[in-house]
């Protein structure tokens, strides 16, 4: 404790508004003296203990000389001192510095000598803030401003990529979707043939009826009036039909589907198919699988695209049952399905029948939209987004995915091909392995060195790695980046 303080008295006494200890800084409040707390200005220092309501003797700040004041914590000699709570002093910045330490405070509660040395902080790092609303933990203007700017920059860092804007990609282009056209062949148009020609006029040109072979009749009169063609046991007469092929894609396979059954389980014949495309074409021979049992089922016959000539408009098909000595063969429906040559309007748009699928997770129970790549499916998706003017091209850019697997058998990565603006070099990166059935956040980092100055658009293609057993899910996609402070 200093012993050289000059304790000249002002001769002024003021009523104490609370009990006051000696060597404490005080201020006026409603005409009485109370402790000057942190961040507040003081008018003087108490000299003795004073009970609340009694007249307190104080040394006013402008009385001159040095002061004895109680320290709130430890500090060194020469320290600039500020008000602390309960009229004590501290070197912790709080408002305006009023005193300077003439000796060190080695323990809280020490009485030490100080000189009046008013000092108004002019640097942000030393100016304190009140923070009456408790919005920050920062104590100075500098720290609070840094926090504010960091928050402002953080707001600019998020670019959402809605799942509904994604497009399927294929062969380095937006995928084109082609409808499957299905043509029904009415059973009433079938004609009997002897493999060289149609039936004669006497046979009504081969038209089928209830007394022809095979016969065309109702299944069971008025009880079941459904049409069907019936080949009686041992009958192998051929029938023939023609189908127009409008807008067919000759590069895709064509499928003839027979809906058929046997009258019993003794025979399992195939149905042989001879197909002729257009005029003068070579015969294409195929066959169905064995027709088995009495339950009606679909039997598909595939005609390979290599057997379909270019610019074909129609096809003629001859069908001949194989041997079935004991049971009747029934035919209920014939359809011809092929892929259209002209793409539909949904180019690349994802939905519940695309690959990958975009749909609800579980109907009304869980209506969260998600992408689902079926096991083994690795079709890429693509998106494009404008980039904000505040993009900091000197910092990394990060693509984020919320993803999971249907089970734990596969752990694929997701590869990214990124292009900035137009004519840019492809940037290739990948996520970490997608692991387990719990949704988690996965990232793909695009290095700052790969981001060109002035980047304004970003196109990104995402392709799953191999996952032969499990479905891959993704429920969210976004971009995070650092923002540059704009100067203009």
N, C-alpha and C positions, 0 to 999 in steps of 0.2 A: 504494500500500500504506500502510495506517495505521501510525502510529508511536507512538500514545498508548495502546496496549493495556496493561493492568496484568497482568503475567505472574506473579502469586503462585503458588507451588508448593504442592501439597497434601502433598508428601513421599511420595506413593503411587506405586509402580511395580508394573506387572503384566506378566506374560509376554505377548509378542506372538504371536498365533496365525497371523500372516502378516506379510510385509514391510509396514511402515507408513511412509508419507511424513509429513513434518511438516505441521502445521496441517490435520489431517484429523479428522473426527468418528469416534469409535469406540464400540463396544458390547462387552459381555461375551458370549462364546460358548464354552461348555464350559470356563469358567474362564480363558480367554485373551481378549486384545483382538483384535478384527477391525473392519474398516470398518463403519460404520452406513450402510446403503444407503437408497434412496428408500422413504419410508413407515415407516421404523424410528426408534426412539428412541435417542439417544446418551447416554453417561454422562460423556463428556469429550472433550478435543481433544489430539492429539499435539503435542509441542513439538519433537521431533527425529526424524530418520530412525531406524528401529529394524528390525533384521533379524528374521526369523521365529525365535522361540525365545528371543530376548533380552528383557531387562527393558525395558519401554517407560515413559518418563516422560510423564505426561499431566496436564493441568489438568482437574480435575473440574468439572462444570457448577455444583455448589454451592460452588465455591471463591470466588466473587465476582469483581468486576471485569469487564472486557471481554475479548474473545477475538479472535485472529487465525485466520481460516479461509479455505481456498481455495474460490473460487467456481467453480461448474460451468458457468455461463453469465452473460450480462449481466443486470443489474437495477439499479434506481434506489436512491438513498438512501431510507431509511425503509421499504423493502420488507420484508414478512414473509417469513422464510426457512424453508425446509423441507429435510429431508435429501434429498440426491441420491446417486446411486451412487458407490461408492469413497470415502465419507466426505466428499464435497464438499457445498456448500449451493447452493440455487436458490430462486427465487421461484415456481417451479412447484409448485402445490398437491400435496402428497403426505403424507398423514397429518397430524400435528400440527406447527404452526409452533413452532420452538424459539428462533429468534433474530430480531433486527431489524437491518437494515443501517444502520450509522453513516456509511457512505460508499458511493458507487456502484461497481458492478463493471463495468468498461468492456470486459473481455475475459475469456473463459474461462481459468482458471488464475491470475487475479489473487488475491493474498492481501489480504484486507480486514478491517477492524475491525467487529465486530458486538457487540451487547449481548444478554444473555440476556433473552428476552421471550416466555415460553411463551404460546401462543395456541391454544385449541381451537376449530376452526371450528364454528359453530352453524347455518349456512345450507347448504341442500342444494347450492347452486351452488359451494360451496368445499370440501365434504367429498369426498375422493377415495374411489374403490373399488379393491379389489385385482383383481377379475375373474380369479381363479385358473384358471377354466375357459375363459377366452378366449371368452366369450359375446357380448361387445360391444366396440365401439371407443370407447365413451364413458368419460370419466375421472372424472366426478363423479356424486354421487348424483342430483342434479337432472337431468342429461342422461340418465342410465340410466333414471330413472323416466319421463321423457318418452318414451323409446324403448319401454319396456314398455307404457305406455298406448296409444301409437300402434299397437303390435302387437295389443293387445287390441281396439282399435277396428277394426282391419283384419279381424280374424277375423269380426266381425259384419257385414261389408259385402257378403257374397256370398249371393245367393238363386238357386239353380239352378232352371231351368225344363226338366224332362225333355221330350224331343221326344214321348214316348209320351203325354203329358197334353194335347197340343195338339188342338184341334177345328177343323174347317173351319167357316167362317161364311158365311152367305148372307142377303141381304136383311135385314141388321141383326138376325140371329138365328142360333142354332146351325143349321148346315145339316142338313136332313133327307135321308136317302138312301132312294131308292125302287128296289126290285128291278125288273129287266126280266123279265117273264114271257114264256116261249116255249112255245107250244102246237104240238105236232106234229099235222099232219093226215094220218092214215093213208091211203095211196093206195087201200086197199080200201074206203074210205067215199065215194070220188068217184062221182058219178052223171052219166051222159050226159044232156044237155038239148038241146032244139032251140031254145033261147033263149026259149021260151014255157012249157015244161013239161018234167017228167021223162018218161022213157020209159014206155010203157004196160006193163001186166002181162005182155003177151006178150014184152016186151023186158026183163023182170025189173026193172021200175021204173028202168031206166037203169043198173043196176049194171054195172061194167066187168068184162070177162073176157078170155080169150085169143082170143075171136072177135068182140069188140065193136069199135066205132070211136069213140074210140081204144081200143086194147086194153091190158089189164093182164096182164102175164105176167112170168115170170122172164127175166132178161137172157140167160142161155145155159144153160138146163136145169140139170143137176146140177153143171156146171162153174162157173156163176155164178148162184146161186139168188136174187140180189137182185131185189126187185120193181122194176118201172118201168112207167110209162105211155108208150105209143108212139103218136104220130100219124104214120101213113104219109105219104109224100110226097103233097101236094095235100089231105090231110084236115085240115079245120079245125073238126071237131065240138067244141062247147063242153062243158065239164064243170063241175059245181057242187058246192060243199061248204058246210057250216055249222060255225061255231066259237063256243063259249061264251066270253064275255069277262068273266071274274070279276075284280072289283076293278080295273077299268080307269080310268086317269087320262085323261079326255076332253080334257084340256088339252095332252096330248103326242101326237106323231105315232105312227102304227101302221105296222108294216112286215110285208109278206108277202115271204118269201124262197123262191124256186124254185131247186132244185138241178137243173140241166138241161144238155143237150148236143145237138149235131146229129150225124147219122150221117156227114155229109161236110161239105165247106166251100162248097157251092154256094149255100146259102140262109142268110140271117141274119134270121129272123123275130122280131118282138116277141111277147109274150103280153099280150093286152088283158085288163084286169081290170074287171069291174063289181061293185061292192060295195053291199050294202043292209044298213043297221043296223036291228035291231029290226023292227017292223011298220010298214008304210005310209011308209017313208022314201024319200027321193029317191035315185035311182041315183047312185053316185059312180064315175066312170070314170078309170082310170089305166092305165099300161102299163109293162112291164119294159123294160130295155135290150135291144138285139138279142142273140139267142142266137147265139153265134159259135163255130164250130169243134167238133171232136170231143172236146175235153177237158171233163170235167164241171166246172162252176163254179157259184157262187152268184150269183143275179140278184135284187136287192132292188127291191121296189115300195113306195114310201112313200105312205101315205094321210095327208094333212095333218090336223092336229087340228081345223082349222076345219070339216072334213067329218064329224067324229064328233059325233053328238048327245049331249046330256046324258042320264045315267041309262040308258045302253044296256047290254044284257045279252048280246047275241049279234050275230053278223053272218053274212050269206050272201054267198058269193063265186062269181061265174061267170067262168071263164077260157076265152078263145078264142084259139088261135094265129092269127097273121097268115099270109099266103100263104107256102108253102114247097113249090114245085112239084117239086123234085128230091130233097130229102133228108128223111129221117124226123127227127121231133123227139122227144127222149126226156126224160121228167121222172122224177126219182129221189126227190125229197123236197119237201114243202111245210111251211113253218113260219110261224106268226104270232107276232110279238113286239110287246109293248106295255109301257108303264110302269105299275106298280101305283099305285093311288090312295093306299094306306096305306103310310106310311113304315115302314121296317124298324127293328130295335132298335139299329142302329149310328149313331144320330144324331150326325153330325159327327166320329165317330172316324176317324182317318186310318189308311190301310193301303196295300197295294200296288196297289189298284184305285181309289184316290180321287184327287182333284185338290185340293191337291198330293199326290204319292205319298210315303208313309213306308215305307222299306224299306232293306235292306242295300245298301251301295255297290256291291259286286261279289260277291255270294254268299259262298262260304266263303273266297275269296281276300282279300276286304276286307269284313268283317262290320260295319263301322261304320254305325250307323243314320244316315240323312240324309233331309231333305225334298228333294223335287225338283219344282219347278214347270216343267212342259213349256213349250216355246216358245209364247208368246202367252197362256199361262195366268196369270191374275192373281187367282185365288181367294184370299180372305183367310183367315187362321187367327186363332184367339183363344185366350188363356189367362187364367186368374185365379189370383192368389197372395195369401195373407195377408202382411201386412207386419209385421216384428218390432217389439216395443215400443221398441226402441232406435233406430228410424228417426229420423234428424235431418231434420225437415221444413223446416229453414231452409237446407238444402244441396241441390244438384242430385241427381237420381236418373238413372242411366245404364243403358239397355238395351244389352246386348252380343250380337252375332251373329257366329258363325264361318261365313263364306259364300264362295262362288265361283261363277263362270259356267262353262258347259261349253266356251265358246270366247271370243273377243274381239270379237264383233260388237255385243253389247248391253252397256249399262252402266246398268242400272236402279237406282233407289233403292228403299228399303223404307219405306213410310209407316206411322206408328203413330197409332192413336187410343187414348188412355188415359183411363180413368175410375177415380176414387178413391171408395171406399165406394159409397153408393147416392145416386142423384139428382144426381150431380156433373156439371159441365159438361165436355164432351169436350175433351181436350187433344191437339192435332195437332202432330206432329213428323215428322222423316224422317232416315234414315241418309245417309251419303255414297254416291256411286255405287259399286255393286258392280262391280269391274273385274278382268277376266282370269280365267284358269283356276286360279290359285294361291289356296288358301284363306287368308283373312286375317280379322282381327277388325275388325268395323264397329260403330259405336256410334250410339245415338239418345239424345239428352240431353233429359230432362224438367226444365225449369227449376224451381228452388225456389219461385218465385212461383206456380207452377201446382199445387203440392202443398198440400192443405189441412191445417191443424193437426188432429191426431188421425186422420190417414189410417191405416186398418187393413187395407184390401183394395185391390188394384189389378187391374183388368181391362184387357187390352191386345189390340187387334186390329191385326194386321200385314198389309199389302197390298203386293205387289210392284208396281213401276212397269212400264211396257210393255217387253217383251223378245220381239220377234217372231221372232227367229232362234235364240237360245241358251236352253238349260235353265239355270235358276237353282237352286243347291244351298245348303242350310244344314245344318250338322252339330251346332251347339250354340247354346243360347240361355240367357242368364242376366242377372241384374240386379246392379248394384253401387251401393252408397249409403254415405253417411257415417252413422256412428252417434253418437247423443247419449249422453253419460255419464249414466246413470240416477242420480237423487237419492233415489229411494225404491223 
